Amino acid sequence: MTPSLPDFPAPSARDQAVLDASRTVVQLFLRERSVDFSVKELAGHTGLSERTFYRYFPRKEDAIRPFVAAAIAHVVAAVRTAPADLPPAEAFRHALAGLLDMGRSVDVETFLTLVNGTDRLRAVWLQVLTDAEEAFAGVVAERLDLPADSVHARFAGAVVVSASRLAIQPTSIASRPPSEVFAACMALVGPALLSRKE
């Protein structure tokens, strides 16, 4: 049995319905270790009509996006509200720890295999990662008082995403908690990445 995925809040009732449907689809993919479902099957599983499912998700592959995007928004909110005196690297480590370490109980290897198994799902996954880089760059810029489009902030956002991806690789999870792998990756880059240049 696949462990339950976390619930994230959404800003409106409609957004919550989309997010709940997305979470249900990701849970189904993990449980069945397959993405080989018709829209009719996915809609039925989520309790939506096909018409509503298509309104929420123009392509069935888009059904994973809201859940992963909500996880990213959760991290951004946690970093944004972290104490001002907490170094940004620590703020990210604390914000990501629960989600990264969830990979030890949720079958993250299956998830990564599934999202990389078809061109269309891989395209959605890569877009989500690109969106994460931008979101993390934005919160780095806020914490370091940098322009959001600065190379420093954008590079930091990309590094945080890359460290997160490495942390949830099956070989990493087998040896130590993903949050520790993430912290080790960030330490390799050094403190300058998430420090304000004077």
DAWOBEL-V787066 format. One record per backbone hydrogen bond with DSSP energy under -1.0 kcal/mol. NH is the residue of the N-H (numbers start at 1). CO is the residue of the C=O. Records with the same first field share a line. If there is no record, write none. Layout:
NH: CO ; CO
//
This chain:
16: 12
17: 13
18: 14
19: 15
20: 16
21: 17
22: 18
23: 19
24: 20
25: 21
26: 22
27: 23
28: 24
29: 25
30: 26
31: 27
32: 28
33: 29
34: 29
37: 35
42: 38
43: 39
44: 40
45: 41
46: 42
48: 43
53: 49
54: 50
55: 51
56: 52
57: 53
62: 59
63: 60
64: 61
68: 64
69: 65
70: 66
71: 67
72: 68
73: 69
74: 70
75: 71
76: 72
77: 73
78: 74
79: 75
80: 76
81: 77
86: 83
91: 87
92: 88
93: 89
94: 90
95: 91
96: 92
97: 93
100: 96
101: 97
102: 98
103: 100
104: 101
105: 102
106: 102
108: 106
111: 107
112: 108
113: 109
114: 110
115: 111
116: 112
117: 114
122: 118
123: 119
124: 120
125: 121
126: 122
127: 123
128: 124
129: 125
130: 126
131: 127
132: 128
133: 129
134: 130
135: 131
136: 132
137: 133
138: 134
139: 135
140: 136
141: 137
142: 138
143: 139
144: 140
146: 141
150: 147
154: 150
155: 151
156: 152
157: 153
158: 154
159: 155
160: 156
161: 157
162: 158
163: 159
164: 160
165: 161
166: 162
167: 163
168: 164
169: 166
173: 169
174: 170
176: 172
180: 177
181: 177
182: 178
183: 179
184: 180
185: 181
186: 182
187: 183
188: 184
189: 185
190: 186
195: 192
//
